[in-house]
């Protein structure tokens, strides 16, 4: 027997399209492997309008429309033009997929959407770092009070299961410290500098390849990685960190001379996010670090991300994988959707 979950998607950019692509291609496999189907019933965007069909929308048609730059109202559906709060309030969606733009100052408007959905008894999955880094303890409490789930896997390493691994397989191993390369843009820049590029040239290459925004400060100043450190601390170490607790320094001051000095010493520069639990205290930081070449994080090049968990029982465990990408982050959302299904079928609130 297949269980169907109806999805309302708030946002339909690269990440939303990545999820839709997966659902379009893998529907039969998901049904066979997990006994589950996910049906998109609503999409709401700022740029292309919104559409709602309680009987379901065709994922392939949504993708075709989005890639052609068409407005969703041109598709056949009984309802269009609804804003996000109305879709959350009045649609028949079981799960709200919140993938609007990230604001690390206020978390809005995504924060209000997530609050509304949880309070209304709807599950939430999101790849949005803003509300997750700023208000996760509150959102987790709301989910528990309303007996629903909130999934945030895509906020840290895209679809690489950094949070699921820490919350499941490593939960009983006693995680005491987590450190990692949490931002692909800065890792790409440092790799290019080691290959001889100047900082300015490496940044321009990152922008040309789509790794860095026109304003790259969120990446190169360390703020993106700091948000991920907060999320990791909240979820994996149960520490009530905020962004203000993370000592943060970026990479824009690193010169070619610094790169060469590290290379001569058998070391390599990496921007490392770190959180460590010490009895009733903690350390949290994002900063460039010279790592010996034998360190497992030192060999991670390009836009790839990696994370090392230090545990009481297993020592260090390192996970390496994609930290960005349309389908990759879409898979992070799918992993959370499957976790909701497993929790529902075993009567657990994950």
N, C-alpha and C positions, 0 to 999 in steps of 0.2 A: 504494500500500500504506500502511495506517495503522499507526503504532506506538502501542501502548497502555502508559501508565504507571499503575501502581496507587499510590494515595495513602492514607496513614494520617494522619489529622488529630488532632493533640494540641491540644484546645481547639476550641470551636465557638460562639464568641461572634459579635459583629458582623463581624469580619474573616473568620472561617471561613464564616459564612453568606454573606458577600459573594462569596467564591470559589465556594461551592456554587451560588449564584445564577447566576454567570457560566457555570459549567460546564453547568448545566441549560439555560440559554438559548442558548449559543453552541457546543454540541457539534458540530453539523453544519458550521458555519463553520470551526471549528478543524481539523476533519478535511479539509475541502476546501482550506483555505489553507496549512496547515502539515503535513498528513499525520500528525496526532497526535490521540490521544484520552487523556483523563485520567479514570480510574475510581476513585471513592472506595471503599475496601474496609473502612476502619475509622475510627471516631470515638471519642475518649476525652475525657470532661469530668469536672470535679469535681462539678458541680451536677446533671447529667442522666445520669450513668452512661456506659457505653461499649458498643459493639457492633462486631462484626467478622464480615464475610462475605467469604471469599476469592474468591467469584464476583462481588462488587460490590454496592454499596448504591445505591439510587435517590436522587439528589441532591434532587429535588423532595420526596420523602417525608421526607428528613432535615430539610429546611427547614420543612415543615408541622409535624413533630413538635416541633422546637425552638421555633417561634413559638407553638405551643399550650401550651408549658411541660411537655410530656410527657417522661418518661424514655425513653431510647433502647432500653432493654431490652424495651419494649412492641412494638417492631418485629420483624418476622420475620427472624431470622438465626441461624446455627448456634452463634455464640459471643457471650457478653455478660459484662460484669463484669470484663473484663481491665483491669489498670492499664496506664499508659503504658509502663513498661519491658517488660512482657510483649508488648504490641502491637508495640513496636519489635523485640523479640527474635524473636517467633514468627510474626508475620503475614507475608504474602507481598508486603507493600508494597515498591515500588521507591523511593518518595520519602516522607520524613517531613515533614509540613507542621506546623511547630511554632509555634503561635499561642496559647500559654497566657499568663497575666498577666506583666507586666513588673516585674522587681525590679532597680533600678539600684544596689543595695547589693551583692548577691551574684550576681545573674543566675540564681538558682535558682528553681524546679526545672528550668527550661528548659535551663540549661547542661548538666546531666547528661543530659537527653534527647538533646540535640544531639550531645554527645560519644559517647553510646552508639550513636546512629544512624550517625554517620560511621565509627566503629570497626567497625561491623557491615557496612560497605560499602553503606550506603543514602544516597542523595542527601538533602539537607535544603534546604527553603526556609522562611524565617521572616520575620515582621514584628516580632519581639521585640527591642527595643533593649537589654535587659539583658545577655544573653550576648554580643551583637554588640559593644556598646561596651566591655565589660569584658575580653573574651577572644578577639576576632576573630583576631589572629595565630595563636593556638594552634589555633583551629577551622579556619582555612585550611590550616595544616600538616597537621592530621588528615585533611582532605579530600584533599589531594594524596597523602599516604602511602597512603590507601586507594582512590585513583583514582576518587573521586566528587566531586560539586560541592556547594557551599553557596551559596545565593542569599539576599541580604539587602536587596533593593531597597526593600521596604515599610517599612524601618526609618527612612528619612530623610524623603522627601516622599510617603509613601503610594504611589499608583500613578504619580505623575509621575516619569518615568524619569531622575531625577537621577544615580543611580549608573551606570546603563547608558550614559547619554550620556557621562559622564566616563571610563568604562572603555573605550568603543569609539570613537565618533566624535571625541572630543577627546583621546584618549590620546596621539596623536602631535603634538598642537599645543603640548605643553609646559605643563601646568597648573602655575602657581606660587602661586596664591592662590584660595581659595574663600570667598565670604561670602554670607550670605543671611538671609532671614526664614524661620526653620526651625520656628517654633511658631505655629500658627494662633490659639491662644487669646490670646496676648499681642498679636498683631497686631490681632485683633478688639477687644480692650480699648482699645488705643491709638487705633484708628479711631473708636470710640464716644466717647472722651474728646475727640478733635478735633471731634466733632460736638456737644460741649457736656456730655456726661455726666461725672459725677465718677468717680474710680477705683472706688469702692465700687459705684456703680450699674452701671458698665460690667462689672465682675466678676459682679455678680448677673445681668445680661443674658446673659453668656457661659455661666453655669451653667444658666440657664433654657433656653438653646438647645442645651445638651448639649456645648458646646465645652470647658467647664471642669468638673473633678471637684468634689465637695463639699469636698475638701481640694485647693486649686489650687496648692499650693506648688511642685510639680514643674514646673509651667508658669511661674508668675509669678516664681519665684526663678531661672529660667534653667536648671534642671537637665536638663530634656528637651532643650532646644537644645544644651546642652553635650555630652550623649551623642551627638547627631547630628554635632557637630563632630568628636568622636573617631572616629566611623565614617567620615566623609568623609576625615579625615586618614589613617587606616589604609588605606583602599581606594584613594583617588585620588592621594594624595601619598606613599604608602608611608612614612609617619611613624609611629614606635612610640609614639603618644600614649596617655595614660590620662586619666581624668577629672580626676585631680589636676593635670594639666598645663594645664587650661583655666581661665583667669581668668574668674570668673563673677559677674555682677551682674544682678539682675532689675529689674522695673519698678514694684514696689509703692511706691517712694518718689516716683514722678513725680506731680506735682500739676497741677491745671488751670492754675496760673500758668506752669509749665514748658511746657505745651502752647501756651499763648497767646504766650509769649516766642518759641518756635520759629516759630510761625505768622507773627508780626510780622517775623521775619528771613527769611521765604521758605523755611522749613525744616520738617521733619516728623520726629517721633520714631519710631524703629523699633528693636526688639530685634534686634540683628545678631549672628549667629554667624560667626566668622572664623577661618580657619587659613591661614597663609602660610609658605611654605618659603623659607628664605634660606640658600643654600649648605649648611652643615652645622648650621644653627640653624633655629628656627621660632618663630612667634607664634601663640597660640591663645587666643580669648576669646569670651565672650558678654556683651554689655552694651548698654544703651540708647544710641543714637547719633542725633544730629540730622543728617539728610541734607538737602541742597538738593533742592528740588522737581524739579529736572531729572534727579536721579539715578534710574536705572531701578528701583531698589528702593523709592523714595519713593512711587511711584504705586500700589503693591500694597496694597490695602485689605481690610478684613474678615478672614475666616479663611483667606484665600488665602496660600499660601507662594510663595517665589521664591528662586532661587539664581543667583549670578553667578560664572562661572569666568573668572579672568584667565589668559591664555595667552600664550606667546611669539609664536606665529604668527598668531593670530586676534584678539588683544586681548581685550576683554571679551565674553563670551557669556552672556546671561541667559535662564533658563528659569523660567516662571511656571506654576503649576498648583495643583491641590488638594493639601493636605497632610494630609488626614484624610478619613474617610468609609468606610462599609461596603464598597460596591462598588469605590470607588477603591483602597482598600488591598488588597482582593481581587485587583484587577487587577495590583498590584505582585507578588503571589504568582504570578499567571499569567505575568507577564513572566519571572520567574525559572524557572518550569517550562518555558517555551518555550526559554529559553537553555540549559537542561539538554538538551533535545531536540536543539537545534542542535549543541551540543558533542558529543553522543553520535553524531549522524549524520556529523560530520566528524572523529570520533575525537580530539576535543580534550577536555581537562579544564578547564572554565571556572571 
